[in-house]
Amino acid sequence: MTEIKKDQSGAVRISDEVLTVIAATAATEADGVLRMSAKPARKQLAKCTSISVKNKTVTIALSIAVRFGSKIHEVSSDVQKRVKTAIETMTGLSVAEVNVKVSAIVGEKPKA
């Protein structure tokens, strides 16, 4: 649980699970990202995303599956920008690093 604000009116805390969902949602919005990790199940988010918060600074590690034919370096860069922007905009925390691991390349299924 990360405390982002504490004053006379109370405290605001954000769980690591919420940061994980923000990061995963932002990452999957990037063109070329099919899903988080090599497995499509939503329950896998915690396994393919690592969040570390120290002194209101966030370090994130993501594992993604990329569509075959995508330029991995461009997809990864887009993921980094989207995740950083989403976390900083929604939480007010600072993002130090967004580390992206491409764990799978997935081809499109042929249309029947």
A tleap script that builds the chain and sets N, CA, C and O, in Angstrom:
source leaprc.protein.ff14SB
mol = sequence {
  NMET THR GLU ILE LYS LYS ASP GLN SER GLY
  ALA VAL ARG ILE SER ASP GLU VAL LEU THR
  VAL ILE ALA ALA THR ALA ALA THR GLU ALA
  ASP GLY VAL LEU ARG MET SER ALA LYS PRO
  ALA ARG LYS GLN LEU ALA LYS CYS THR SER
  ILE SER VAL LYS ASN LYS THR VAL THR ILE
  ALA LEU SER ILE ALA VAL ARG PHE GLY SER
  LYS ILE HIE GLU VAL SER SER ASP VAL GLN
  LYS ARG VAL LYS THR ALA ILE GLU THR MET
  THR GLY LEU SER VAL ALA GLU VAL ASN VAL
  LYS VAL SER ALA ILE VAL GLY GLU LYS PRO
  LYS CALA
}
set mol.1.N position { 0.857 -1.175 0.000 }
set mol.1.CA position { 0.000 0.000 0.000 }
set mol.1.C position { 0.900 1.233 0.000 }
set mol.1.O position { 1.800 1.357 0.830 }
set mol.2.N position { 0.650 2.126 -0.924 }
set mol.2.CA position { 1.451 3.333 -1.067 }
set mol.2.C position { 0.647 4.546 -0.632 }
set mol.2.O position { -0.450 4.783 -1.139 }
set mol.3.N position { 1.186 5.313 0.302 }
set mol.3.CA position { 0.514 6.529 0.746 }
set mol.3.C position { 0.929 7.665 -0.169 }
set mol.3.O position { 2.118 7.952 -0.308 }
set mol.4.N position { -0.047 8.313 -0.796 }
set mol.4.CA position { 0.273 9.406 -1.705 }
set mol.4.C position { -0.061 10.773 -1.127 }
set mol.4.O position { 0.414 11.797 -1.619 }
set mol.5.N position { -0.884 10.782 -0.078 }
set mol.5.CA position { -1.257 12.057 0.515 }
set mol.5.C position { -1.646 11.835 1.966 }
set mol.5.O position { -2.338 10.872 2.296 }
set mol.6.N position { -1.195 12.732 2.825 }
set mol.6.CA position { -1.619 12.695 4.218 }
set mol.6.C position { -1.631 14.130 4.728 }
set mol.6.O position { -0.618 14.830 4.697 }
set mol.7.N position { -2.792 14.547 5.195 }
set mol.7.CA position { -2.919 15.883 5.762 }
set mol.7.C position { -3.997 15.864 6.833 }
set mol.7.O position { -4.411 14.794 7.278 }
set mol.8.N position { -4.454 17.036 7.251 }
set mol.8.CA position { -5.437 17.110 8.330 }
set mol.8.C position { -6.776 16.479 7.972 }
set mol.8.O position { -7.537 16.097 8.861 }
set mol.9.N position { -7.073 16.366 6.679 }
set mol.9.CA position { -8.343 15.771 6.281 }
set mol.9.C position { -8.279 14.249 6.126 }
set mol.9.O position { -9.305 13.602 5.918 }
set mol.10.N position { -7.077 13.678 6.228 }
set mol.10.CA position { -6.942 12.232 6.153 }
set mol.10.C position { -5.822 11.806 5.235 }
set mol.10.O position { -5.033 12.627 4.768 }
set mol.11.N position { -5.763 10.527 4.985 }
set mol.11.CA position { -4.708 9.958 4.145 }
set mol.11.C position { -5.318 9.294 2.914 }
set mol.11.O position { -6.452 8.815 2.938 }
set mol.12.N position { -4.537 9.280 1.844 }
set mol.12.CA position { -4.929 8.585 0.620 }
set mol.12.C position { -3.846 7.547 0.343 }
set mol.12.O position { -2.662 7.870 0.251 }
set mol.13.N position { -4.278 6.302 0.212 }
set mol.13.CA position { -3.360 5.207 -0.069 }
set mol.13.C position { -3.837 4.453 -1.314 }
set mol.13.O position { -5.036 4.312 -1.554 }
set mol.14.N position { -2.871 3.976 -2.094 }
set mol.14.CA position { -3.182 3.197 -3.293 }
set mol.14.C position { -2.502 1.847 -3.152 }
set mol.14.O position { -1.313 1.773 -2.844 }
set mol.15.N position { -3.256 0.784 -3.375 }
set mol.15.CA position { -2.675 -0.557 -3.276 }
set mol.15.C position { -1.832 -0.850 -4.514 }
set mol.15.O position { -2.032 -0.260 -5.576 }
set mol.16.N position { -0.886 -1.773 -4.353 }
set mol.16.CA position { -0.062 -2.193 -5.478 }
set mol.16.C position { -0.914 -2.842 -6.564 }
set mol.16.O position { -0.565 -2.780 -7.743 }
set mol.17.N position { -2.018 -3.460 -6.182 }
set mol.17.CA position { -2.921 -4.066 -7.162 }
set mol.17.C position { -3.505 -3.013 -8.101 }
set mol.17.O position { -3.653 -3.258 -9.298 }
set mol.18.N position { -3.834 -1.847 -7.558 }
set mol.18.CA position { -4.374 -0.765 -8.386 }
set mol.18.C position { -3.294 -0.259 -9.340 }
set mol.18.O position { -3.573 -0.013 -10.513 }
set mol.19.N position { -2.079 -0.103 -8.854 }
set mol.19.CA position { -0.974 0.314 -9.722 }
set mol.19.C position { -0.738 -0.719 -10.822 }
set mol.19.O position { -0.441 -0.363 -11.963 }
set mol.20.N position { -0.870 -1.981 -10.479 }
set mol.20.CA position { -0.710 -3.062 -11.452 }
set mol.20.C position { -1.767 -2.972 -12.545 }
set mol.20.O position { -1.447 -3.108 -13.726 }
set mol.21.N position { -3.011 -2.746 -12.170 }
set mol.21.CA position { -4.095 -2.639 -13.156 }
set mol.21.C position { -3.887 -1.419 -14.052 }
set mol.21.O position { -4.092 -1.502 -15.263 }
set mol.22.N position { -3.487 -0.301 -13.478 }
set mol.22.CA position { -3.229 0.904 -14.281 }
set mol.22.C position { -2.131 0.620 -15.304 }
set mol.22.O position { -2.282 0.927 -16.486 }
set mol.23.N position { -1.027 0.032 -14.845 }
set mol.23.CA position { 0.106 -0.266 -15.729 }
set mol.23.C position { -0.288 -1.262 -16.819 }
set mol.23.O position { 0.040 -1.062 -17.989 }
set mol.24.N position { -0.978 -2.316 -16.450 }
set mol.24.CA position { -1.371 -3.345 -17.419 }
set mol.24.C position { -2.353 -2.801 -18.447 }
set mol.24.O position { -2.248 -3.110 -19.635 }
set mol.25.N position { -3.292 -2.003 -18.000 }
set mol.25.CA position { -4.277 -1.421 -18.921 }
set mol.25.C position { -3.591 -0.488 -19.911 }
set mol.25.O position { -3.868 -0.537 -21.109 }
set mol.26.N position { -2.702 0.357 -19.416 }
set mol.26.CA position { -1.974 1.275 -20.294 }
set mol.26.C position { -1.108 0.507 -21.287 }
set mol.26.O position { -1.034 0.870 -22.461 }
set mol.27.N position { -0.456 -0.551 -20.819 }
set mol.27.CA position { 0.419 -1.333 -21.693 }
set mol.27.C position { -0.360 -2.002 -22.818 }
set mol.27.O position { 0.092 -2.013 -23.963 }
set mol.28.N position { -1.512 -2.553 -22.505 }
set mol.28.CA position { -2.280 -3.268 -23.527 }
set mol.28.C position { -2.961 -2.334 -24.527 }
set mol.28.O position { -3.496 -2.793 -25.537 }
set mol.29.N position { -2.944 -1.041 -24.257 }
set mol.29.CA position { -3.480 -0.072 -25.210 }
set mol.29.C position { -2.478 0.253 -26.313 }
set mol.29.O position { -2.843 0.860 -27.320 }
set mol.30.N position { -1.225 -0.142 -26.134 }
set mol.30.CA position { -0.203 0.119 -27.156 }
set mol.30.C position { -0.435 -0.788 -28.362 }
set mol.30.O position { -0.737 -1.971 -28.212 }
set mol.31.N position { -0.290 -0.220 -29.552 }
set mol.31.CA position { -0.469 -0.991 -30.778 }
set mol.31.C position { 0.610 -2.062 -30.856 }
set mol.31.O position { 1.796 -1.760 -30.720 }
set mol.32.N position { 0.210 -3.304 -31.072 }
set mol.32.CA position { 1.148 -4.407 -31.160 }
set mol.32.C position { 1.167 -5.290 -29.929 }
set mol.32.O position { 1.643 -6.423 -29.988 }
set mol.33.N position { 0.651 -4.782 -28.803 }
set mol.33.CA position { 0.587 -5.594 -27.586 }
set mol.33.C position { -0.720 -6.381 -27.602 }
set mol.33.O position { -1.805 -5.804 -27.664 }
set mol.34.N position { -0.601 -7.693 -27.546 }
set mol.34.CA position { -1.801 -8.530 -27.554 }
set mol.34.C position { -2.356 -8.722 -26.157 }
set mol.34.O position { -3.569 -8.716 -25.950 }
set mol.35.N position { -1.454 -8.893 -25.200 }
set mol.35.CA position { -1.875 -9.114 -23.818 }
set mol.35.C position { -0.654 -9.046 -22.920 }
set mol.35.O position { 0.482 -8.946 -23.383 }
set mol.36.N position { -0.918 -9.104 -21.634 }
set mol.36.CA position { 0.162 -9.167 -20.660 }
set mol.36.C position { 0.654 -10.598 -20.592 }
set mol.36.O position { -0.146 -11.533 -20.551 }
set mol.37.N position { 1.956 -10.773 -20.579 }
set mol.37.CA position { 2.594 -12.081 -20.449 }
set mol.37.C position { 2.211 -12.987 -21.592 }
set mol.37.O position { 1.607 -12.557 -22.575 }
set mol.38.N position { 2.573 -14.253 -21.449 }
set mol.38.CA position { 2.278 -15.219 -22.501 }
set mol.38.C position { 0.920 -15.874 -22.311 }
set mol.38.O position { 0.453 -16.606 -23.183 }
set mol.39.N position { 0.287 -15.615 -21.179 }
set mol.39.CA position { -1.001 -16.236 -20.886 }
set mol.39.C position { -2.096 -15.172 -20.899 }
set mol.39.O position { -1.910 -14.100 -20.324 }
set mol.40.N position { -3.225 -15.442 -21.537 }
set mol.40.CA position { -4.265 -14.429 -21.679 }
set mol.40.C position { -5.144 -14.202 -20.454 }
set mol.40.O position { -5.907 -13.236 -20.437 }
set mol.41.N position { -5.068 -15.044 -19.437 }
set mol.41.CA position { -5.975 -14.925 -18.291 }
set mol.41.C position { -5.694 -13.667 -17.484 }
set mol.41.O position { -4.541 -13.338 -17.209 }
set mol.42.N position { -6.760 -12.966 -17.106 }
set mol.42.CA position { -6.618 -11.730 -16.325 }
set mol.42.C position { -5.986 -11.996 -14.958 }
set mol.42.O position { -5.342 -11.113 -14.391 }
set mol.43.N position { -6.167 -13.199 -14.432 }
set mol.43.CA position { -5.594 -13.544 -13.134 }
set mol.43.C position { -4.073 -13.541 -13.173 }
set mol.43.O position { -3.430 -13.553 -12.124 }
set mol.44.N position { -3.495 -13.526 -14.354 }
set mol.44.CA position { -2.044 -13.572 -14.497 }
set mol.44.C position { -1.383 -12.204 -14.334 }
set mol.44.O position { -0.156 -12.119 -14.370 }
set mol.45.N position { -2.164 -11.125 -14.157 }
set mol.45.CA position { -1.594 -9.782 -14.064 }
set mol.45.C position { -0.494 -9.676 -13.018 }
set mol.45.O position { 0.562 -9.101 -13.284 }
set mol.46.N position { -0.729 -10.220 -11.847 }
set mol.46.CA position { 0.262 -10.121 -10.776 }
set mol.46.C position { 1.546 -10.852 -11.137 }
set mol.46.O position { 2.624 -10.472 -10.682 }
set mol.47.N position { 1.441 -11.898 -11.949 }
set mol.47.CA position { 2.616 -12.659 -12.334 }
set mol.47.C position { 3.423 -11.971 -13.431 }
set mol.47.O position { 4.620 -12.227 -13.563 }
set mol.48.N position { 2.794 -11.108 -14.215 }
set mol.48.CA position { 3.509 -10.475 -15.323 }
set mol.48.C position { 3.782 -8.993 -15.077 }
set mol.48.O position { 4.252 -8.293 -15.973 }
set mol.49.N position { 3.493 -8.519 -13.884 }
set mol.49.CA position { 3.749 -7.126 -13.542 }
set mol.49.C position { 4.362 -7.066 -12.155 }
set mol.49.O position { 3.868 -7.688 -11.214 }
set mol.50.N position { 5.441 -6.311 -12.040 }
set mol.50.CA position { 6.088 -6.117 -10.752 }
set mol.50.C position { 6.143 -4.621 -10.464 }
set mol.50.O position { 6.596 -3.839 -11.301 }
set mol.51.N position { 5.683 -4.226 -9.282 }
set mol.51.CA position { 5.641 -2.822 -8.889 }
set mol.51.C position { 6.485 -2.647 -7.626 }
set mol.51.O position { 6.362 -3.416 -6.673 }
set mol.52.N position { 7.331 -1.636 -7.632 }
set mol.52.CA position { 8.109 -1.294 -6.446 }
set mol.52.C position { 7.982 0.209 -6.227 }
set mol.52.O position { 8.207 0.995 -7.147 }
set mol.53.N position { 7.620 0.610 -5.005 }
set mol.53.CA position { 7.456 2.032 -4.694 }
set mol.53.C position { 8.350 2.392 -3.520 }
set mol.53.O position { 8.281 1.771 -2.459 }
set mol.54.N position { 9.194 3.406 -3.718 }
set mol.54.CA position { 10.050 3.922 -2.654 }
set mol.54.C position { 10.031 5.441 -2.742 }
set mol.54.O position { 10.323 6.019 -3.789 }
set mol.55.N position { 9.688 6.073 -1.640 }
set mol.55.CA position { 9.663 7.543 -1.570 }
set mol.55.C position { 8.842 8.163 -2.702 }
set mol.55.O position { 9.279 9.121 -3.340 }
set mol.56.N position { 7.670 7.621 -2.941 }
set mol.56.CA position { 6.739 8.109 -3.968 }
set mol.56.C position { 7.305 8.026 -5.385 }
set mol.56.O position { 6.881 8.760 -6.277 }
set mol.57.N position { 8.273 7.119 -5.580 }
set mol.57.CA position { 8.838 6.859 -6.898 }
set mol.57.C position { 8.596 5.396 -7.244 }
set mol.57.O position { 8.902 4.500 -6.457 }
set mol.58.N position { 8.049 5.169 -8.415 }
set mol.58.CA position { 7.625 3.835 -8.827 }
set mol.58.C position { 8.591 3.249 -9.857 }
set mol.58.O position { 9.031 3.931 -10.782 }
set mol.59.N position { 8.904 1.976 -9.671 }
set mol.59.CA position { 9.636 1.201 -10.664 }
set mol.59.C position { 8.720 0.048 -11.071 }
set mol.59.O position { 8.176 -0.659 -10.223 }
set mol.60.N position { 8.559 -0.129 -12.380 }
set mol.60.CA position { 7.617 -1.114 -12.902 }
set mol.60.C position { 8.333 -2.056 -13.851 }
set mol.60.O position { 9.158 -1.626 -14.658 }
set mol.61.N position { 8.021 -3.333 -13.756 }
set mol.61.CA position { 8.503 -4.331 -14.708 }
set mol.61.C position { 7.285 -5.046 -15.278 }
set mol.61.O position { 6.442 -5.542 -14.531 }
set mol.62.N position { 7.197 -5.095 -16.608 }
set mol.62.CA position { 6.060 -5.707 -17.294 }
set mol.62.C position { 6.535 -6.816 -18.216 }
set mol.62.O position { 7.627 -6.741 -18.780 }
set mol.63.N position { 5.721 -7.835 -18.367 }
set mol.63.CA position { 5.977 -8.899 -19.315 }
set mol.63.C position { 4.802 -8.915 -20.284 }
set mol.63.O position { 3.651 -9.063 -19.873 }
set mol.64.N position { 5.097 -8.761 -21.575 }
set mol.64.CA position { 4.029 -8.637 -22.566 }
set mol.64.C position { 4.169 -9.659 -23.693 }
set mol.64.O position { 5.250 -10.193 -23.939 }
set mol.65.N position { 3.064 -9.912 -24.361 }
set mol.65.CA position { 3.030 -10.710 -25.585 }
set mol.65.C position { 2.773 -9.746 -26.739 }
set mol.65.O position { 1.835 -8.950 -26.703 }
set mol.66.N position { 3.618 -9.828 -27.759 }
set mol.66.CA position { 3.575 -8.899 -28.882 }
set mol.66.C position { 3.120 -9.622 -30.143 }
set mol.66.O position { 3.453 -10.786 -30.365 }
set mol.67.N position { 2.355 -8.911 -30.960 }
set mol.67.CA position { 1.859 -9.454 -32.233 }
set mol.67.C position { 3.036 -9.666 -33.195 }
set mol.67.O position { 3.889 -8.792 -33.346 }
set mol.68.N position { 3.071 -10.831 -33.839 }
set mol.68.CA position { 4.109 -11.129 -34.814 }
set mol.68.C position { 4.095 -10.071 -35.915 }
set mol.68.O position { 3.032 -9.693 -36.408 }
set mol.69.N position { 5.267 -9.601 -36.291 }
set mol.69.CA position { 5.388 -8.587 -37.337 }
set mol.69.C position { 5.513 -7.181 -36.792 }
set mol.69.O position { 5.856 -6.260 -37.533 }
set mol.70.N position { 5.238 -6.997 -35.503 }
set mol.70.CA position { 5.377 -5.679 -34.878 }
set mol.70.C position { 6.856 -5.376 -34.658 }
set mol.70.O position { 7.663 -6.288 -34.482 }
set mol.71.N position { 7.199 -4.116 -34.667 }
set mol.71.CA position { 8.570 -3.702 -34.360 }
set mol.71.C position { 8.700 -3.640 -32.841 }
set mol.71.O position { 8.188 -2.727 -32.194 }
set mol.72.N position { 9.390 -4.622 -32.292 }
set mol.72.CA position { 9.453 -4.787 -30.847 }
set mol.72.C position { 9.988 -3.536 -30.149 }
set mol.72.O position { 9.461 -3.147 -29.106 }
set mol.73.N position { 11.011 -2.907 -30.697 }
set mol.73.CA position { 11.566 -1.723 -30.051 }
set mol.73.C position { 10.566 -0.565 -30.028 }
set mol.73.O position { 10.545 0.213 -29.075 }
set mol.74.N position { 9.746 -0.445 -31.059 }
set mol.74.CA position { 8.737 0.616 -31.084 }
set mol.74.C position { 7.586 0.308 -30.132 }
set mol.74.O position { 7.096 1.193 -29.430 }
set mol.75.N position { 7.161 -0.947 -30.115 }
set mol.75.CA position { 6.086 -1.356 -29.203 }
set mol.75.C position { 6.533 -1.147 -27.755 }
set mol.75.O position { 5.788 -0.594 -26.945 }
set mol.76.N position { 7.736 -1.586 -27.436 }
set mol.76.CA position { 8.255 -1.457 -26.066 }
set mol.76.C position { 8.364 0.001 -25.639 }
set mol.76.O position { 8.014 0.348 -24.511 }
set mol.77.N position { 8.842 0.848 -26.530 }
set mol.77.CA position { 8.954 2.278 -26.230 }
set mol.77.C position { 7.580 2.898 -25.981 }
set mol.77.O position { 7.411 3.701 -25.063 }
set mol.78.N position { 6.600 2.518 -26.805 }
set mol.78.CA position { 5.232 3.014 -26.638 }
set mol.78.C position { 4.654 2.550 -25.300 }
set mol.78.O position { 3.998 3.323 -24.601 }
set mol.79.N position { 4.899 1.292 -24.951 }
set mol.79.CA position { 4.432 0.760 -23.668 }
set mol.79.C position { 5.037 1.569 -22.525 }
set mol.79.O position { 4.326 1.962 -21.600 }
set mol.80.N position { 6.338 1.820 -22.581 }
set mol.80.CA position { 6.999 2.587 -21.522 }
set mol.80.C position { 6.372 3.975 -21.363 }
set mol.80.O position { 6.101 4.410 -20.243 }
set mol.81.N position { 6.147 4.657 -22.463 }
set mol.81.CA position { 5.559 6.003 -22.407 }
set mol.81.C position { 4.135 5.977 -21.853 }
set mol.81.O position { 3.775 6.792 -21.004 }
set mol.82.N position { 3.332 5.036 -22.340 }
set mol.82.CA position { 1.937 4.949 -21.899 }
set mol.82.C position { 1.824 4.620 -20.406 }
set mol.82.O position { 1.025 5.225 -19.691 }
set mol.83.N position { 2.616 3.674 -19.951 }
set mol.83.CA position { 2.567 3.273 -18.543 }
set mol.83.C position { 3.031 4.420 -17.650 }
set mol.83.O position { 2.394 4.722 -16.641 }
set mol.84.N position { 4.131 5.053 -18.016 }
set mol.84.CA position { 4.653 6.188 -17.231 }
set mol.84.C position { 3.613 7.305 -17.135 }
set mol.84.O position { 3.353 7.825 -16.049 }
set mol.85.N position { 3.028 7.666 -18.259 }
set mol.85.CA position { 2.027 8.731 -18.278 }
set mol.85.C position { 0.801 8.366 -17.445 }
set mol.85.O position { 0.303 9.190 -16.678 }
set mol.86.N position { 0.317 7.143 -17.592 }
set mol.86.CA position { -0.885 6.717 -16.867 }
set mol.86.C position { -0.654 6.730 -15.356 }
set mol.86.O position { -1.479 7.261 -14.612 }
set mol.87.N position { 0.450 6.156 -14.897 }
set mol.87.CA position { 0.731 6.111 -13.455 }
set mol.87.C position { 0.897 7.520 -12.906 }
set mol.87.O position { 0.312 7.852 -11.875 }
set mol.88.N position { 1.676 8.345 -13.573 }
set mol.88.CA position { 1.920 9.699 -13.068 }
set mol.88.C position { 0.667 10.551 -13.085 }
set mol.88.O position { 0.424 11.313 -12.149 }
set mol.89.N position { -0.134 10.435 -14.135 }
set mol.89.CA position { -1.355 11.234 -14.255 }
set mol.89.C position { -2.412 10.808 -13.233 }
set mol.89.O position { -3.042 11.655 -12.599 }
set mol.90.N position { -2.602 9.509 -13.076 }
set mol.90.CA position { -3.674 9.013 -12.222 }
set mol.90.C position { -3.335 9.025 -10.735 }
set mol.90.O position { -4.232 9.116 -9.897 }
set mol.91.N position { -2.043 8.933 -10.401 }
set mol.91.CA position { -1.679 8.806 -8.981 }
set mol.91.C position { -0.882 9.968 -8.419 }
set mol.91.O position { -0.872 10.179 -7.207 }
set mol.92.N position { -0.223 10.713 -9.266 }
set mol.92.CA position { 0.645 11.778 -8.787 }
set mol.92.C position { 2.015 11.274 -8.359 }
set mol.92.O position { 2.863 12.059 -7.937 }
set mol.93.N position { 2.237 9.962 -8.467 }
set mol.93.CA position { 3.544 9.396 -8.142 }
set mol.93.C position { 4.487 9.606 -9.326 }
set mol.93.O position { 4.044 9.803 -10.457 }
set mol.94.N position { 5.778 9.562 -9.056 }
set mol.94.CA position { 6.783 9.694 -10.103 }
set mol.94.C position { 7.232 8.305 -10.538 }
set mol.94.O position { 7.415 7.423 -9.700 }
set mol.95.N position { 7.410 8.104 -11.835 }
set mol.95.CA position { 7.856 6.811 -12.350 }
set mol.95.C position { 9.322 6.928 -12.743 }
set mol.95.O position { 9.686 7.725 -13.608 }
set mol.96.N position { 10.161 6.120 -12.093 }
set mol.96.CA position { 11.598 6.122 -12.375 }
set mol.96.C position { 11.926 5.234 -13.578 }
set mol.96.O position { 12.695 5.628 -14.455 }
set mol.97.N position { 11.341 4.040 -13.613 }
set mol.97.CA position { 11.631 3.085 -14.682 }
set mol.97.C position { 10.397 2.281 -15.051 }
set mol.97.O position { 9.571 1.949 -14.201 }
set mol.98.N position { 10.291 1.974 -16.344 }
set mol.98.CA position { 9.315 0.999 -16.825 }
set mol.98.C position { 10.118 0.008 -17.649 }
set mol.98.O position { 10.506 0.299 -18.780 }
set mol.99.N position { 10.365 -1.161 -17.081 }
set mol.99.CA position { 11.138 -2.204 -17.746 }
set mol.99.C position { 10.186 -3.163 -18.438 }
set mol.99.O position { 9.273 -3.704 -17.814 }
set mol.100.N position { 10.403 -3.372 -19.737 }
set mol.100.CA position { 9.511 -4.201 -20.535 }
set mol.100.C position { 10.237 -5.469 -20.969 }
set mol.100.O position { 11.330 -5.412 -21.534 }
set mol.101.N position { 9.616 -6.614 -20.697 }
set mol.101.CA position { 10.125 -7.909 -21.139 }
set mol.101.C position { 9.120 -8.461 -22.144 }
set mol.101.O position { 7.942 -8.623 -21.826 }
set mol.102.N position { 9.585 -8.746 -23.345 }
set mol.102.CA position { 8.723 -9.382 -24.338 }
set mol.102.C position { 8.865 -10.883 -24.138 }
set mol.102.O position { 9.900 -11.471 -24.453 }
set mol.103.N position { 7.818 -11.490 -23.612 }
set mol.103.CA position { 7.883 -12.909 -23.264 }
set mol.103.C position { 7.286 -13.815 -24.329 }
set mol.103.O position { 7.424 -15.037 -24.260 }
set mol.104.N position { 6.620 -13.215 -25.320 }
set mol.104.CA position { 6.024 -14.032 -26.380 }
set mol.104.C position { 5.777 -13.185 -27.623 }
set mol.104.O position { 5.487 -11.991 -27.546 }
set mol.105.N position { 5.902 -13.840 -28.759 }
set mol.105.CA position { 5.498 -13.273 -30.038 }
set mol.105.C position { 4.355 -14.158 -30.510 }
set mol.105.O position { 4.517 -15.374 -30.619 }
set mol.106.N position { 3.212 -13.567 -30.788 }
set mol.106.CA position { 2.033 -14.343 -31.136 }
set mol.106.C position { 1.591 -13.988 -32.543 }
set mol.106.O position { 1.365 -12.822 -32.869 }
set mol.107.N position { 1.473 -15.027 -33.378 }
set mol.107.CA position { 0.995 -14.833 -34.739 }
set mol.107.C position { -0.522 -14.757 -34.761 }
set mol.107.O position { -1.202 -15.281 -33.878 }
set mol.108.N position { -1.022 -14.113 -35.761 }
set mol.108.CA position { -2.482 -14.034 -35.927 }
set mol.108.C position { -2.983 -15.390 -36.406 }
set mol.108.O position { -2.329 -16.055 -37.208 }
set mol.109.N position { -4.132 -15.788 -35.915 }
set mol.109.CA position { -4.742 -17.041 -36.363 }
set mol.109.C position { -5.308 -16.834 -37.761 }
set mol.109.O position { -5.907 -15.798 -38.049 }
set mol.110.N position { -5.115 -17.827 -38.633 }
set mol.110.CA position { -5.669 -17.690 -39.985 }
set mol.110.C position { -7.202 -17.619 -39.948 }
set mol.110.O position { -7.856 -18.308 -39.164 }
set mol.111.N position { -7.744 -16.779 -40.807 }
set mol.111.CA position { -9.213 -16.640 -40.865 }
set mol.111.C position { -9.785 -17.784 -41.680 }
set mol.111.O position { -9.270 -18.131 -42.743 }
set mol.112.N position { -10.854 -18.360 -41.166 }
set mol.112.CA position { -11.465 -19.528 -41.818 }
set mol.112.C position { -12.387 -19.115 -42.923 }
set mol.112.O position { -12.986 -19.969 -43.578 }
savepdb mol mol.pdb
quit
